[in-house]
Amino acid sequence: MKVLILGGAGHIGAEIASELRSIDSNAEIVLGDINEEKGREVARKCDGYFLKIDVEKELNGNFLRNYDVVVNSIGPFYRFGILVLKAALNAGVKYVDINDDYDATMKALELVEEAKKNGFCALIGMGATPGITNILSFLGSKKMDEVETIGTYWVWTGIDPDVGNAIINHYFHAIDGFVPSYRNGKLVNVEALSEAEFFDFPEPIGRWEVANVGHPEPITIPKYIKVKNVLNKGGIWPYELSEFAKFLSMVGLSSLKEIRFRDVIFKARDLAVELATAIHTLMPEDRLQRMMEKIYNRLGNFALKGLGLSVFLKGLKNSEKVEIKYSIAFEDATLATALPAAIAAKEIMKSEESGIFPPEANIIDIERLLNMTLDSAEIFEETTKRTVLKI
């Protein structure tokens, strides 16, 4: 199997390469990236090859035909997702990505008929959220006769020093303006960061504020699960950074509107990303130290790179109301995102399906994928009776 990982020098792409090597010692792994120095370093570590490429200028179908699978980890996906997906479709090669932007997902699904016609197979959103959240939604729905509501919830570290601008850019995109939610059987737009609530994740992560954010789950889940409502709520820690991001959104700096400063024109979101990236150098040292001490005292080893995920389902079983809540605490959010994509890259080779599919389409063995991903994490299933079971 010959795999091209685009964005292979990046935060997530490098981890996908490492995990793919650990599950397939014979795979030929090629890392495509514009960052040659980092790309060659990652290639050496995973016993792969490096290819310098600028996808906005050099990507085409003929080039991609040299590979069996293309894995796209280049974000933000609202900018790069469709560009790479279309190139893979034109090449007719298998495709996997970690697309976490709602608008890029909607555009991807517009290509379904063309993909079927060309015999093209793509798995999109194969990360943690979307990804694991979709799979848990699908598996939970099978335990009910009728599903009324599915809620996908997440809270993510905001202090990981290895996180690149793409992830920060994605978060501002997710909390900007109005975002999709599925209500009463219809896709509607709701205000980003609205309907805030405090949600309980597994320890040590515990209770955090989450609110409506723009994500693919409300778009794809209703296509494969008969359900009345699907919502996605997310947030970040620590509290101070969460409040800072909310402020930037409130004043419009999460938008793509252009700002003129003297003779320079730039997008508002670019300023927000740069401020968020530089906040550890802008904050007074004593205040920064207090913030870090507080979050480490609360979360311990989960503080720097952790992630909390939860999926909550309400419905009927044998004519009785039932609720199921799946909860997971990951010590490493990067691994939780990269490993599902790496597994999917291997598993998609077995699929004979044609189309563009989210994780809950179940075209690969998603239970096996889930078990492999959660090998080092605990998942809890909580029923209406409030019984907690490790599975």
C-alpha positions as CSV (number, residue, x, y, z in Angstrom):
1,M,0.0,0.0,0.0
2,K,1.4,3.4,-1.1
3,V,0.0,6.3,1.0
4,L,0.4,10.0,0.5
5,I,-0.2,12.0,3.6
6,L,-0.7,15.7,2.7
7,G,0.2,18.0,5.5
8,G,2.6,15.3,6.7
9,A,4.9,17.8,8.4
10,G,2.1,19.3,10.4
11,H,0.8,18.7,13.9
12,I,-1.7,16.0,13.0
13,G,-0.2,14.8,9.8
14,A,3.1,13.8,11.5
15,E,1.1,11.8,14.0
16,I,-0.9,10.1,11.3
17,A,2.3,9.0,9.7
18,S,3.7,7.6,12.9
19,E,0.5,5.7,13.7
20,L,0.2,4.3,10.2
21,R,3.7,3.0,10.4
22,S,2.9,1.3,13.8
23,I,-0.1,-0.6,12.3
24,D,1.4,-1.3,8.9
25,S,5.1,-2.0,8.8
26,N,5.0,-2.6,5.0
27,A,3.2,0.5,3.9
28,E,5.1,3.0,1.7
29,I,4.5,6.3,3.3
30,V,5.1,9.6,1.5
31,L,4.8,12.9,3.3
32,G,3.7,15.8,1.2
33,D,4.2,19.2,2.6
34,I,5.5,22.7,1.9
35,N,7.8,22.6,5.0
36,E,10.8,20.6,3.8
37,E,12.9,20.7,7.0
38,K,10.1,19.4,9.2
39,G,8.8,17.0,6.5
40,R,12.2,15.3,6.1
41,E,12.5,15.0,9.9
42,V,9.1,13.3,10.1
43,A,9.9,11.0,7.2
44,R,13.0,9.8,8.9
45,K,11.1,9.0,12.0
46,C,8.4,6.9,10.2
47,D,10.8,5.3,7.7
48,G,9.0,7.1,4.9
49,Y,9.8,9.6,2.1
50,F,9.3,13.3,1.8
51,L,7.8,15.2,-1.2
52,K,7.8,19.0,-1.2
53,I,4.5,20.2,-2.6
54,D,2.4,23.4,-2.5
55,V,-1.1,22.0,-2.9
56,E,-2.5,25.3,-4.1
57,K,-0.1,25.3,-7.0
58,E,1.1,21.8,-7.8
59,L,-1.7,19.3,-7.0
60,N,-3.3,17.4,-9.8
61,G,-5.0,14.1,-10.6
62,N,-2.2,12.7,-12.7
63,F,0.3,13.1,-9.8
64,L,-2.0,11.5,-7.3
65,R,-2.5,8.4,-9.4
66,N,0.9,7.2,-8.2
67,Y,-0.7,6.4,-4.8
68,D,-3.3,3.9,-3.5
69,V,-4.6,6.2,-0.7
70,V,-4.4,10.0,-0.1
71,V,-4.8,11.1,3.5
72,N,-5.4,14.9,3.8
73,S,-4.6,16.6,7.0
74,I,-4.1,20.1,5.7
75,G,-6.2,22.6,7.5
76,P,-8.2,24.7,7.7
77,F,-10.5,22.5,5.6
78,Y,-12.8,25.4,4.6
79,R,-9.8,26.5,2.6
80,F,-8.0,23.3,1.5
81,G,-10.5,20.5,1.9
82,I,-12.4,20.6,-1.4
83,L,-9.2,21.5,-3.3
84,V,-7.6,18.2,-2.3
85,L,-10.8,16.1,-2.4
86,K,-11.5,17.1,-6.0
87,A,-7.9,16.3,-7.0
88,A,-8.2,12.8,-5.5
89,L,-11.6,12.3,-7.1
90,N,-10.2,13.2,-10.5
91,A,-7.3,10.8,-9.9
92,G,-9.7,8.0,-8.8
93,V,-7.6,7.1,-5.7
94,K,-8.9,6.2,-2.3
95,Y,-9.2,9.2,0.0
96,V,-9.3,9.9,3.8
97,D,-9.4,13.2,5.7
98,I,-10.0,14.7,9.1
99,N,-12.3,17.5,7.7
100,D,-13.8,19.3,10.7
101,D,-15.3,22.3,9.0
102,Y,-19.1,22.3,8.4
103,D,-19.1,24.2,5.1
104,A,-16.3,22.1,3.6
105,T,-18.3,19.0,4.6
106,M,-21.4,20.3,2.9
107,K,-19.4,21.1,-0.3
108,A,-17.9,17.6,-0.1
109,L,-21.3,15.9,0.0
110,E,-22.3,17.8,-3.2
111,L,-19.8,15.7,-5.0
112,V,-21.4,12.3,-4.0
113,E,-23.0,11.6,-7.4
114,E,-19.8,12.5,-9.3
115,A,-17.9,10.2,-6.9
116,K,-20.3,7.3,-7.5
117,K,-20.1,7.8,-11.3
118,N,-16.3,7.7,-11.2
119,G,-16.0,4.8,-8.8
120,F,-14.3,7.0,-6.2
121,C,-14.3,6.3,-2.5
122,A,-13.7,8.9,0.2
123,L,-14.0,8.8,4.0
124,I,-14.3,12.3,5.4
125,G,-14.1,13.5,9.0
126,M,-12.2,10.5,10.3
127,G,-10.7,12.1,13.4
128,A,-11.8,12.5,17.0
129,T,-14.6,15.0,16.4
130,P,-15.9,14.5,13.8
131,G,-14.9,10.8,13.7
132,I,-15.2,9.0,17.1
133,T,-18.3,11.1,17.9
134,N,-20.0,10.0,14.7
135,I,-19.1,6.3,15.3
136,L,-20.4,6.4,18.9
137,S,-23.6,8.1,17.6
138,F,-24.1,5.3,15.1
139,L,-23.4,2.5,17.7
140,G,-25.6,4.1,20.3
141,S,-28.5,4.5,17.9
142,K,-28.5,0.7,17.3
143,K,-29.4,0.2,20.9
144,M,-32.6,2.2,20.5
145,D,-35.8,1.6,18.5
146,E,-36.3,5.3,18.0
147,V,-33.7,8.1,18.3
148,E,-35.0,11.6,19.2
149,T,-31.8,13.5,19.9
150,I,-28.0,13.1,19.5
151,G,-25.7,15.6,21.1
152,T,-22.0,15.5,20.4
153,Y,-19.8,17.4,23.0
154,W,-16.1,18.2,23.2
155,V,-13.7,20.3,25.2
156,W,-10.1,20.7,24.0
157,T,-6.8,22.0,25.3
158,G,-6.0,25.5,24.3
159,I,-2.4,25.5,25.6
160,D,-0.7,22.8,23.5
161,P,2.4,24.5,22.2
162,D,2.6,22.1,19.2
163,V,-0.8,23.1,17.8
164,G,-0.4,25.0,14.5
165,N,-2.3,27.9,13.1
166,A,-4.7,25.7,11.2
167,I,-6.4,24.3,14.3
168,I,-6.7,27.8,15.9
169,N,-8.1,29.1,12.6
170,H,-10.6,26.2,12.6
171,Y,-11.8,27.1,16.1
172,F,-12.4,30.7,15.2
173,H,-14.2,29.5,12.1
174,A,-16.4,27.3,14.3
175,I,-17.4,30.1,16.6
176,D,-18.0,32.8,14.0
177,G,-21.5,34.0,12.9
178,F,-24.2,31.4,12.5
179,V,-23.5,27.6,12.3
180,P,-25.6,24.6,11.3
181,S,-27.7,22.5,13.8
182,Y,-30.3,19.9,13.1
183,R,-33.6,20.7,14.8
184,N,-37.0,19.0,14.4
185,G,-35.9,17.2,11.3
186,K,-34.4,20.2,9.5
187,L,-31.0,21.7,9.1
188,V,-31.1,25.3,10.5
189,N,-28.6,28.0,11.4
190,V,-28.0,29.0,15.1
191,E,-25.8,31.6,16.5
192,A,-22.3,30.4,17.3
193,L,-21.6,30.1,21.0
194,S,-25.3,30.2,21.8
195,E,-27.2,27.9,24.2
196,A,-24.1,27.6,26.5
197,E,-24.3,24.9,29.2
198,F,-22.0,23.2,31.7
199,F,-21.4,19.6,30.6
200,D,-19.8,16.8,32.6
201,F,-16.9,14.9,30.9
202,P,-15.0,12.0,32.5
203,E,-12.5,12.7,35.2
204,P,-10.0,14.3,35.4
205,I,-11.5,16.6,32.8
206,G,-14.8,17.1,34.6
207,R,-17.3,19.9,34.0
208,W,-16.7,22.6,31.4
209,E,-18.8,25.2,29.6
210,V,-19.7,24.2,26.0
211,A,-21.9,26.0,23.4
212,N,-23.0,25.7,19.8
213,V,-20.1,25.6,17.4
214,G,-19.9,24.9,13.7
215,H,-19.0,21.2,13.0
216,P,-19.9,18.5,10.5
217,E,-21.9,16.2,12.9
218,P,-25.3,17.9,12.5
219,I,-24.8,17.7,8.8
220,T,-23.8,14.1,8.3
221,I,-25.4,12.2,11.2
222,P,-29.1,12.7,10.0
223,K,-28.2,11.2,6.6
224,Y,-27.4,7.8,8.2
225,I,-29.4,7.8,11.5
226,K,-33.2,8.6,11.6
227,V,-33.2,11.3,14.3
228,K,-35.1,14.4,15.1
229,N,-32.3,16.6,16.6
230,V,-28.5,16.6,16.2
231,L,-26.4,19.3,18.0
232,N,-22.7,19.9,18.5
233,K,-21.3,21.8,21.4
234,G,-17.7,22.5,22.1
235,G,-15.2,24.6,24.1
236,I,-11.6,25.0,25.1
237,W,-9.6,25.2,28.3
238,P,-8.4,27.0,30.3
239,Y,-11.2,29.4,31.2
240,E,-9.2,32.5,30.5
241,L,-8.5,31.5,26.9
242,S,-12.1,30.4,26.4
243,E,-13.3,33.8,27.5
244,F,-10.7,35.5,25.3
245,A,-11.9,33.6,22.2
246,K,-15.5,34.4,23.0
247,F,-14.6,38.1,23.2
248,L,-12.8,38.0,19.8
249,S,-15.8,36.3,18.3
250,M,-18.2,38.9,19.8
251,V,-16.4,41.8,18.4
252,G,-16.1,40.3,14.9
253,L,-12.4,39.3,14.9
254,S,-13.3,35.7,14.1
255,S,-14.8,36.7,10.8
256,L,-13.1,36.9,7.4
257,K,-13.9,40.6,7.0
258,E,-11.0,42.7,5.8
259,I,-9.4,45.3,8.1
260,R,-7.2,48.2,6.9
261,F,-4.4,49.2,9.2
262,R,-2.6,52.1,7.6
263,D,-1.5,50.7,4.2
264,V,-2.0,47.1,5.1
265,I,-5.2,45.1,4.5
266,F,-5.7,41.8,6.3
267,K,-8.6,39.5,7.4
268,A,-9.9,40.0,10.9
269,R,-9.5,36.3,11.6
270,D,-5.8,36.5,10.8
271,L,-5.4,39.0,13.6
272,A,-7.3,36.7,16.0
273,V,-5.1,33.7,15.1
274,E,-2.0,35.7,15.6
275,L,-3.2,37.1,19.0
276,A,-4.1,33.6,20.2
277,T,-0.8,32.2,19.1
278,A,1.1,35.0,20.8
279,I,-0.9,35.2,24.0
280,H,1.7,33.4,26.1
281,T,4.2,36.1,25.2
282,L,1.6,39.0,25.7
283,M,0.3,38.0,29.1
284,P,2.1,39.3,32.1
285,E,4.4,36.5,33.3
286,D,2.8,36.2,36.8
287,R,-0.7,36.1,35.4
288,L,0.3,33.4,32.8
289,Q,2.0,31.4,35.6
290,R,-1.2,31.5,37.7
291,M,-3.3,30.4,34.8
292,M,-1.1,27.5,34.0
293,E,-0.8,26.4,37.6
294,K,-4.5,26.4,38.0
295,I,-5.2,24.3,34.9
296,Y,-2.4,21.8,35.8
297,N,-3.7,21.5,39.4
298,R,-7.1,20.6,38.0
299,L,-6.2,18.4,35.0
300,G,-2.8,17.1,35.8
301,N,-1.2,15.2,32.8
302,F,-4.4,16.0,30.7
303,A,-3.8,19.8,30.9
304,L,-1.4,20.2,28.0
305,K,-2.7,18.0,25.3
306,G,-6.0,16.5,26.5
307,L,-9.4,16.2,25.1
308,G,-12.8,15.3,26.4
309,L,-15.5,13.7,24.2
310,S,-19.1,12.8,24.9
311,V,-22.1,11.6,22.9
312,F,-25.5,11.8,24.4
313,L,-28.5,10.0,22.9
314,K,-32.2,10.2,23.8
315,G,-34.9,7.9,22.4
316,L,-37.1,4.9,22.9
317,K,-36.5,1.2,23.6
318,N,-39.4,-1.1,23.9
319,S,-41.7,2.0,24.1
320,E,-39.8,3.3,27.1
321,K,-37.7,6.4,27.3
322,V,-33.9,5.7,27.4
323,E,-30.8,7.8,27.5
324,I,-27.3,6.7,26.6
325,K,-24.2,8.8,27.3
326,Y,-20.7,7.8,26.0
327,S,-17.8,9.6,27.6
328,I,-14.0,9.5,26.9
329,A,-11.1,11.4,28.3
330,F,-8.0,11.4,26.1
331,E,-4.6,12.5,27.5
332,D,-3.4,13.2,23.9
333,A,-5.9,15.0,21.5
334,T,-3.4,14.7,18.7
335,L,-3.3,10.9,18.9
336,A,-7.2,10.8,19.3
337,T,-7.4,12.6,16.0
338,A,-4.6,11.0,14.0
339,L,-5.1,7.3,14.9
340,P,-8.6,7.0,13.4
341,A,-7.4,8.5,10.2
342,A,-4.4,6.2,10.1
343,I,-6.6,3.1,10.7
344,A,-9.1,4.3,8.1
345,A,-6.3,4.7,5.5
346,K,-5.6,1.0,5.8
347,E,-9.2,-0.2,6.1
348,I,-10.5,1.8,3.1
349,M,-8.4,-0.4,0.9
350,K,-10.9,-3.2,1.6
351,S,-13.9,-1.2,0.6
352,E,-15.6,-1.6,-2.8
353,E,-18.0,1.3,-2.1
354,S,-18.2,4.4,-4.3
355,G,-19.2,7.7,-2.9
356,I,-18.2,10.2,-0.2
357,F,-18.9,8.9,3.3
358,P,-18.7,10.2,6.9
359,P,-17.6,7.7,9.6
360,E,-21.2,6.7,10.5
361,A,-21.8,5.4,7.0
362,N,-20.1,2.3,8.3
363,I,-18.3,1.3,5.1
364,I,-15.3,0.1,7.1
365,D,-15.3,-1.9,10.3
366,I,-15.9,1.1,12.6
367,E,-16.2,-1.0,15.8
368,R,-12.7,-2.4,15.2
369,L,-11.5,1.1,14.5
370,L,-13.0,2.3,17.7
371,N,-11.5,-0.5,19.8
372,M,-8.0,0.2,18.3
373,T,-8.3,3.9,18.9
374,L,-9.5,3.5,22.5
375,D,-6.9,0.9,23.4
376,S,-5.2,3.3,25.8
377,A,-8.3,5.2,26.9
378,E,-11.5,4.5,28.9
379,I,-14.9,4.8,27.4
380,F,-17.9,4.9,29.7
381,E,-21.5,4.0,28.7
382,E,-24.0,5.6,31.0
383,T,-27.7,4.6,30.8
384,T,-30.9,6.0,32.1
385,K,-30.4,4.0,35.3
386,R,-27.1,6.0,35.9
387,T,-25.1,2.8,35.8
388,V,-21.5,3.3,34.6
389,L,-19.9,0.5,32.7
390,K,-16.5,0.3,31.2
391,I,-16.6,-1.3,27.8
